[in-house]
């Protein structure tokens, strides 16, 4: 069956053919305020930290920043915290001439959502490699949506159990759950309406509150409130501790069903710029979440393709 579904080039496709070549980087001397602004400006969730813009020495993600700020007990604003305190220095890398499937396996084995692609690597102990590009979960989802139609259904790879949170809970509770469970999103339910799916909250939503939570003065809260929350909050809303899930969640999220084509789910995520879809089923005319399918699940599906015979025509 796979012989008919896959082009023979899939098993041989190289990382350099899929990777993003123009990677957004920062130097280790920058601070978290610059990092957060860079992510917002370019609508990205991670930044590679480099020496001389060539040699990668670290990577910082939204999850890294959120986790750091939850644990940070100092009285510092974001512009006082060096990026080096929050970045991950144990890098997961791959050579640009490695295959897509090898890259997917590396990412799932190391539980990362992006892979730093390097060149000029002579052996495993050589640390003098240069940054060639970056492959993210979005790149893999796009690749899967175009090349793997009919390979699998959503139910074959969706994540269970799901982590849910009440629409009435505080934002800080959501951030803590994400950190403790090492997940990037939570399903929001309405407990007053038979646990009906109400929305979804992601690490991106949480990250928008970072400057507010690290601001020492009411003035700085006022300065950031419109940027962070836009029209979602009332103008007189200035107390960060009162933020509730309903204030910043994405209501009425795009969903999918368990029998949907996995490639179609990947296509939807790429098209709408989202990283996960709640998987729902209807019961008593109420749509209830039973799982979630994410871009990482797409990578995991791709990593399971093994053997040259399976992918050859």
Helices and strands as residue ranges (DSSP letters): H 2-5, G 10-12, H 15-18, E 25-26, H 32-42, E 46-51, E 55-61, H 62-71, G 78-80, G 83-85, E 93-95, H 100-110, E 114-119, E 130-136, H 137-147, G 154-156, E 164-166, H 171-181, E 185-190, G 191-193, E 196-202, H 203-207, H 210-213, H 218-229, G 230-232, G 240-242, H 245-248, E 250-251, E 255-257, H 262-272, E 276-283, E 286-294, H 295-303, H 308-311
